Amino acid sequence: MNKAILAALIILGAVAIFFVYSQFNDVNFKVGTPPFVGGLLNTSVSQRQGLDNNAFKVGQVSTAQASNSELTLPELFVKVEKSVVQITDSDETNAHDSRLGSGFVYDNNGHIITNNHVVSGGGRLDVTFLDGTVYRATLIGSDPFTDLAVLYVKEAPREKLVPLPLADSSKIRVGEEVAAIGNPFGLSGSMTAGIVSGVGRLIPSQEAGNFSIPDVIQTDAPINPGNSGGPLLNMRGEVIGINSAIFSTTGQFAGVGFAIPSDTMTKVVPSLITTGSFQHPWLGVAGRDMTPGIAEHLGLKEPRGFLVMDVVAGSPAEKAGIRRGNQDATVDGVPIKLGGDVIIGVDNKTVRKIDDILVYLQREKAVGDELQLTILREGQQMQITAVLGARPNQQESP
């Protein structure tokens, strides 16, 4: 993919997405960006084979009934505090070099959910419960595309494994009160509160090349280094998301935080436990959302849809006959390629921007499913059917 197209895909302005784990050397804290290591991060096939069968079985998740009425913040904290853990990724050769993150109990088999970026740097993984007891953990599955990972704590007794219930995140509304619990700066058992300030956001993936994470929850509940992997909860004590990133010019919280929604966890986590990975449906196109300038250039009345500028060789999009751009142009000062198809619908659902496609694939589709695309080609509307493949390595296009 040429650099002009890639630049058109990733437009973030002057601020950046910071994935918030804590890294410290003695007492100096900073936000860091751990390197990506492909495949099953921290976990080899032989390590998985050496674990007991419970490691690869989804245990009993929370059966607790959510409260019909909302809890106060103190009540909420007491209800969930035993389920939130601190995750330490430490280098045994240097006791003064550690990274901190958070996580929470998923089931009674010893599975802990956290962020992929918390555990992707290598090293020894330890999980600390509220009472201070520490257990060695093994990374058994990870997915950089959704920034999710699952740890297995074999030695933790059942009484310590109190799973948190996952809510239906598709039902959350902007303005709902939420609370974030985690270990900011290594301060275990910390709570902050705020509201859901946005839904359906799209943020770049730190560790998955050109791909983005769709359907993300935005919150103003303060999230700081060390909060990554901790739960974002509604006021009934249900997990609606997993705290992952902040939008900031400095790396410190500035009023905008992001959480991977619980519906994504519900879909991805069982596969991470049983197989170590998750296959994401993939079309294989690159381009940019339609703008008034591009629409005018193409003679379209309305700036809606996704302009295809590139199609990955051998992808489902190429096999379906989707056309890439073949005419160099500059629109509103941005170099683009025209002549490609404009996607305006998928499975009879309107597409106004790429987010609509990514969210639909994340929520509704699986590898091998058919996807009916409504496109504009040379001003004419037509239908094309593609069979979705599995996402390839992190360097390909969405």
Phi, psi and omega in degrees: 000134182283164189293329180295319179292317180298320179297325179291335181281329188241092182242103187247351183073209188271351180257168185226161174267123177250126177271121200260084162251169180257132173236132181221152174233109192059250183243015181262116183261149174203158173277132182235171177231100182291153180288157176270135173238119188296166176075212179280099186296130176074354189228118177271166178300320181295325177296318178296320181292336182276357181269160179285165186298332180299336181297333187247018176239135175287121180276195179284118176277180186299130175253005180294136177282131177295146179296137176292334178246156182286145180271157169285163179301315177299319179296318180298315182298314180298324183293326190246351191302325182289345183267350182261133185237161172259136180246126179244127176248097188245148176271114185297341180275351181216099186293346182261008183236099182223163173233146183239144172211188181234170176195178177212157184287128182264318181211178183271010174269357179100019180268132181242129176267137174211188176272145175301320184288345176288326189247006188275359183271358182086177179101182181277136180253124175237143177244127180247125178274173186304322183280004177094354178289141185240136179229143175291139181238151176241132176283117182251349178194146179207154181218100181295338182292332177244004181058040178243148176212154179235128174256154176240124179250097187291320190274350183293129179292154184303325184294341177273344185266087181253098185293148173265138179286144177264129179278170171274100187288347178290346183262357182288152182235148175300133181104346178294143178284141180220164176224140176250130179237135181184208186229064181298131180056025180082007180272095189293153176066042181256142179236139169231159184225157179184211179229166167285116183257357176184155177226163177067028180282159177239122179236149179292145175278131180294329193234016184232042173060236185273002184275156177238163178260118183268168169065031186277147178270134175256138180219155173258006173296125184304128179234126184231170179309129184104344178281341182306133179093347178280161184279146165257122191243147168278178186279008172256002178086018178259146178282123174255346179190173177240121185299131189226320190207165174231158178253113192202155173266349187238345186094353175254158186298133182230027174099357180227113177238162183229144179227136175288127188291154182296330178297326176293319177298316181302325182279322191268318190301314179304323178290324177297324180289314187277328185238344181092352182208177177221132179269120180264137176295145190217136179258311176097046176234156174224152181171216179206157178295149178295140175239164176304322180295317179293317179301317178296319179298325182269356181076026180265145183284331187229133179278079178226152178107180182238119180279120179278120177253336180214149178231128182290132180301132178079004183280166174304325179296316179295318180296330180278349178093017177291135185267140175269167176289149181222010181232117177288135180209163173236121181236125183054036177080004182249125177288129180221172174245123177260173179099351178274169178293153173248117180277119181243359179194150172226127180049045178066018174252136184293137175247116176257337179202171184299329178307321183298322179290313183296317180296318180296316178297318181296317186279320197244343191246160177223164177303132181096347178287152173276146177230118179268120182254135171261122185232159168253125178231113182054040176084355181254136178274137179209168181248139175226139178250128177242149174256117187293137176258186176266141179303135177276205181295169191291355184266354181279183182265160182299000000 
